[in-house]
Amino acid sequence: MATSNTLIHLLDTNTVPSNVEAASIEQSIAKYDVEIAKLRSQLDTLVEERRRHHAVLSPLRRMPLELLGEIFTMVLPYILDYSGRQDVINLGLVCKRWRDATIYTHRLW
């Protein structure tokens, strides 16, 4: 979006633009706004993809199931009534690894 040579002088001075020049500048601003919106959308997409890729490197993914199960036993009540068991089930719904950790940690059941 190159600025027209006829308008360049307005960028470097305090000269008041004519009505035609003002209309042309407003069109340029509108084009810049559209381009900025497109770039913001692309940026949002890239940021989300970066976040997803970064999540793959989470140390939690490398944590042994036994350790994850130990953590679960520490945060859940010792006496598992119905609501306590529901908490275990809810932990198992987070993802397959958490489900496996809850299943293999017998103290949770």
C-alpha positions, 0 to 999 in steps of 0.5 A, spaced: 500 500 500 504 505 497 502 512 498 501 516 492 506 521 490 501 526 490 500 525 498 507 524 500 508 531 501 502 531 507 506 526 511 512 530 512 508 537 513 503 540 516 499 542 510 492 541 510 489 536 505 484 538 500 477 535 500 480 530 495 486 528 498 482 527 505 478 522 501 484 519 498 487 518 505 481 516 508 481 510 503 488 509 505 486 508 512 481 503 511 485 499 506 490 499 512 485 497 517 483 491 513 490 489 512 491 490 519 485 485 521 488 480 516 494 480 519 491 480 526 487 474 524 494 470 522 497 472 528 492 469 532 492 463 528 500 462 529 500 464 536 495 458 537 499 453 533 505 455 537 501 454 544 499 447 541 506 445 539 509 448 546 504 444 550 507 438 547 513 439 551 509 439 557 513 436 563 506 433 565 506 429 559 513 425 561 511 424 569 510 417 570 503 414 571 505 412 578 507 419 580 501 422 577 497 417 581 500 419 588 499 426 586 491 424 585 491 420 592 494 427 595 489 431 593 483 427 594 479 425 600 482 419 604 475 416 605 472 416 598 464 416 599 460 417 592 462 424 591 469 422 592 469 417 587 466 422 582 472 426 583 476 420 581 472 419 575 472 426 573 480 426 573 480 420 569 476 424 564 481 429 563 485 425 558 487 418 557 494 418 561 490 421 567 485 415 566 490 410 566 493 413 572 487 413 576 485 406 574 492 404 576 492 407 582 488 402 587 488 407 593 483 411 589 478 405 589 
